[in-house]
């Protein structure tokens, strides 16, 4: 039992809870150390491989680089120091936030069933909708990439769209080319941002990819680096959630140890991020029971290495909004909420992260508010503490036994009852009278209304400077 802001007794319904105990985490870490000592990392980039092979504690062998226990333990101590102590238990009154992803290349049409490639106009509308949902807890920039723009210019166009229509300013996650990365770096300088890069490596136990090449180019300038891996359970990692997460941890620790050795000026963080697969097709599957278990393990493993996350993902494999998509997203939201998470995402995203639905984004925001009301828990309303309750009941009984018009009901109903915007609570008669409304179409109509009412104005001086950089890049890259 806790005390709420109004000093009444409150019983919140939230964590934080855990899946893995300290003993299991210690044993996973030990297994990761052995993997890096005995098998090591394959470093794809020849320049990085040559540079790390000359450092103490990193031994080239059989085309790989074995990493000493001492180096990995030093990195582990560094990560824990950077992360600091675990945060206090979450306050059930803390607002929830819902982030979006920028990677979708398809959009769901207004009929809720048809798909087509996202255009620049779609990306603009997505940025407008995210901005207009700000007061409902939604944050981010755009939800997809403009597929009608020439390839090299796609991330630059996405950056410009978010600069003009998003409260968060220009941004893109679609940078896998060094020439484009150089332009994006110039654009970020307009905002006064330092240089942060991510390196997502293939599995198993590999450090590579174009992102590593970009990092190596900017090694004297980069300020922080996120090292992540995404091994697939039963495909590029063992068919076992603990084993898969251990491989992911080893990959991140190995990659981070190499990067920290070669780029000591940068802050390095890790993010092991394993996923399950459909064993018949081999594709990643989200929203499944095994996916949720891996998701809940994230906080335990990340916390072990100093990263105390409050974010829970809410993915689905479904390609259009419907029973499966809503079930998967709601399960992720509710499970995360009762486990103490307060940040969720990506909202509006379907088919892993390929498809964006404006209707789903609106529904996700609504479902998040539903969950937030649940985790805030129960409390005695104004004038209804247990000492006063007998008198209130006696008074209502004397007046006919109806509480609807009682002063305590008027005072408390808006605090006790969640009021949805789209998912209306109607019985069959009311539903028939309302014309049998369809929730997806209602959500799409709400999205259209919000986009039509867009009223954000970006900083014009920043936008002017960014356009100059973009126009110059077009001449060189288009």
JOVENMO-V980179 format. One record per backbone hydrogen bond with DSSP energy under -1.0 kcal/mol. NH is the residue of the N-H (numbers start at 0). CO is the residue of the C=O. E is the energy in kcal/mol with one decimal. If there is no record, write none. Layout:
BEGIN
NH	CO	E
NH	CO	E
END
This chain:
BEGIN
1	9	-3.5
3	7	-2.1
6	3	-2.0
9	1	-2.9
10	377	-2.5
12	374	-1.7
16	338	-1.2
24	20	-2.1
25	21	-2.6
26	22	-2.1
27	23	-2.2
28	24	-2.4
29	25	-2.2
30	26	-2.1
31	27	-2.1
32	28	-2.3
33	29	-2.0
34	30	-2.1
35	31	-2.1
36	32	-2.0
37	33	-2.9
38	34	-2.5
39	34	-2.3
40	64	-2.5
41	204	-2.3
43	206	-2.6
48	44	-2.7
49	45	-2.4
50	46	-2.1
51	47	-2.6
52	48	-1.6
54	51	-1.7
57	54	-1.6
58	65	-2.9
60	63	-2.9
63	60	-2.0
64	40	-2.7
65	58	-3.0
66	35	-2.3
67	56	-2.6
71	67	-1.8
72	68	-2.8
73	69	-2.0
74	70	-2.0
75	71	-2.6
76	72	-2.4
77	73	-2.0
78	74	-2.8
79	75	-2.2
80	76	-2.1
81	77	-2.6
82	78	-2.1
83	79	-1.7
93	90	-2.2
96	341	-2.1
97	136	-3.0
98	343	-3.2
104	353	-2.3
105	353	-2.3
106	115	-2.7
107	355	-2.3
108	113	-3.1
111	108	-2.0
115	106	-1.6
117	104	-2.5
122	118	-2.1
123	119	-2.4
124	120	-2.3
125	121	-2.3
126	122	-2.1
127	123	-2.2
128	124	-2.5
129	125	-2.4
130	126	-2.1
131	127	-2.3
132	128	-1.4
133	130	-1.3
135	132	-1.8
136	133	-1.8
137	132	-1.9
138	97	-2.3
144	103	-2.7
146	117	-2.3
148	145	-1.3
152	149	-1.9
153	150	-1.5
156	152	-3.0
157	153	-2.5
158	154	-2.1
159	155	-2.2
160	156	-2.5
161	157	-2.2
162	158	-1.9
163	159	-1.7
164	160	-2.2
165	161	-2.0
168	165	-1.1
180	176	-2.5
181	177	-1.9
182	178	-1.1
183	179	-2.6
184	180	-2.1
185	181	-1.5
186	182	-2.2
187	183	-2.6
188	184	-1.5
191	188	-1.3
192	187	-2.1
196	223	-2.2
198	225	-2.9
200	227	-1.8
206	41	-2.9
212	208	-1.1
213	209	-2.3
214	210	-2.4
215	211	-2.4
216	212	-1.8
217	213	-1.9
220	217	-2.4
221	217	-2.7
222	194	-3.4
223	194	-1.3
224	266	-3.0
225	196	-2.5
226	268	-2.7
227	198	-2.3
232	274	-3.0
233	236	-1.9
234	231	-2.5
235	231	-1.5
236	231	-1.2
239	237	-2.1
243	239	-3.0
244	240	-2.3
245	241	-1.9
246	242	-2.2
247	243	-2.4
248	244	-2.4
249	245	-2.5
250	246	-2.7
251	247	-2.3
252	248	-2.9
253	249	-2.9
254	250	-2.6
255	251	-2.8
256	252	-2.4
257	253	-1.9
258	254	-2.5
259	255	-2.9
260	256	-1.6
261	257	-1.9
262	258	-2.9
265	262	-1.5
266	222	-3.0
268	224	-2.5
270	226	-2.4
272	228	-2.1
274	230	-2.3
277	282	-3.0
281	277	-3.5
284	275	-1.6
291	287	-2.4
292	288	-2.1
293	289	-2.1
294	290	-2.5
295	291	-2.4
296	292	-1.6
300	296	-2.6
301	297	-3.2
302	298	-2.2
303	299	-1.7
304	300	-1.1
305	302	-1.6
306	301	-2.8
308	306	-1.4
311	342	-2.9
313	344	-1.7
325	321	-2.7
326	322	-2.5
327	323	-2.8
328	324	-2.5
329	325	-2.8
330	326	-2.4
331	327	-2.1
332	328	-2.4
333	329	-3.0
334	330	-2.6
335	331	-2.1
336	332	-2.7
337	333	-2.4
338	334	-1.1
339	336	-1.4
340	335	-2.8
341	309	-1.7
342	309	-2.3
343	96	-2.3
344	311	-1.0
346	98	-2.9
349	354	-3.3
350	317	-3.2
351	315	-2.7
352	350	-1.3
353	350	-1.7
354	349	-2.1
355	105	-2.6
356	347	-2.5
360	356	-1.9
361	357	-1.9
362	358	-2.5
363	359	-2.9
364	360	-1.9
365	361	-1.8
366	362	-3.0
367	363	-2.4
368	364	-1.5
369	365	-1.7
370	366	-2.3
371	367	-2.6
372	368	-1.9
373	369	-1.5
374	370	-2.6
375	371	-1.4
376	373	-1.5
377	10	-1.4
383	380	-2.4
387	384	-1.1
388	384	-2.2
391	387	-1.7
392	388	-2.6
393	389	-2.4
394	390	-2.1
395	391	-2.4
396	392	-2.7
397	393	-2.1
398	394	-1.0
399	396	-1.6
400	395	-3.2
405	402	-1.5
409	405	-1.9
410	406	-1.8
411	407	-1.4
412	408	-2.3
415	411	-2.4
416	412	-2.1
423	421	-2.3
430	426	-2.6
431	427	-2.6
432	428	-2.4
433	429	-1.9
434	431	-1.6
435	430	-2.4
441	437	-2.5
442	438	-2.4
443	439	-2.4
444	440	-2.4
445	441	-1.9
446	442	-2.2
447	443	-2.6
448	444	-2.2
449	445	-2.2
450	446	-2.4
451	447	-2.3
452	448	-1.1
453	450	-1.6
462	458	-2.0
463	459	-2.3
464	460	-1.7
465	461	-2.4
466	462	-2.2
467	463	-1.5
468	464	-1.7
469	465	-2.6
470	466	-2.7
471	467	-1.7
472	468	-2.0
473	469	-2.2
474	470	-1.2
476	472	-2.7
477	473	-2.0
END
